[in-house]
């Protein structure tokens, strides 16, 4: 399943691609939210602030969905492992 080195440790290269994708999306969303918050704090234009607040509100749901996605992926892995062991 995971490639181990001679010491029995799992290397970073053994982490599945979907895990890296989730980490990258989480970092991207976090940095984006921080940048938008800084723009809102420095802007004095009401229209710009309203637009930024709307964008932050829309993007703010993504971390919740990431957690649900991780749980669903883990459940899929568990189900597939159970099926593998049952077929033996």
N, C-alpha and C positions, 0 to 999 in steps of 0.2 A: 504494500500500500504506500508507505512512505520510504524513501531511500535513506538508509542510515550509513554514517561513515564508520570507520574502523572502531571508534570508541563507543558506538551504539547510540550516537546522538543524531537526531533528525536535523538535517540542514535546512537553511532558509529556502533553498530551491525546491524543497518538497512541499511547501505550502501551496495548496491549490490556487488556481488562477482566480476563482470567484472570491476567495478571501482577500486577495490583493485588490481586486476591483472594488469590493466593499470598503476597504480601508481608504483607497484613493477617493472614492465618492465622499466618504465621511470627511476627509481632510479638505477636499475641494469645497464642500458645503460650509464647513466651519470657517475657512478662510474667507469665503464669499460673504458670509454673514458678518464677520468682523469688519470687512471693508465697507459693506453697506452701512453698518452702524457708525463708522467713522465719517462717511460722507454725510449721513443724516446730522451728526453732531456739528459738522463744520458748515453746513448749508443754512442759509437764512431764507431761502425761497420756499414758500408754503407748498407750492405745486410739486417741487422736487421732493420735499419731505414726505408729502402724501404718497407720491409714487414709490419712494424708497420703503415706506412703511407697508405699502401693499405688497411689494416684492418680498420683503422680509417675512410677512405673514404667509405668503404662498410657499416660500422655500422652507419655512420653519417646520413644516410637516414632514420633510424628507427624513430627518433623523429617526422619527417614530417609525416610518416605513422600513428603514434600514434594520432596526431591531426586529421587526416582524419578519423581514426577509431572512435574517440570520436564523431565527427560530425555525422557520419553515425549511430552510436548507438543512439544518441539523436534524430535523425530524425526517427528512427524506433520506439522509445518510443512515440514520438508525433503522428505518424501514428497509432500506436496501441491504444493510448488514444482516438483519433478521432473515430476509429472504435468502441470502447467500448461505447462512448457517442452516436454515431449514432444508435446503436442497441437497445438503451433503448426506 
